[in-house]
């Protein structure tokens, strides 16, 4: 799992410019590094609530970090890496 900063998202018709973060659940062992640019295909959904206890909300926990959606990819989902070292040198 990792947090991805979004720039574009493909809808049924075309690509839309967006901004924000998404939590990615990638069930593949790939040599990904901070600053990689990639195209991912998966299911975008709201985070699940794992606890029935109202003292902790996983959805609210992620929201406080600026993450509203989760992107889940299957083991055989295509991952296209097309750029490297695009992250902030400060991090």
Beta strands, then each sheet from edge to edge (+ up, - down):
strand 1: 2-10
strand 2: 15-26
strand 3: 37-40
strand 4: 43-46
strand 5: 67-73
strand 6: 79-83
sheet 1: 1+ 2- 5- 4+
sheet 2: 3+ 6-
end
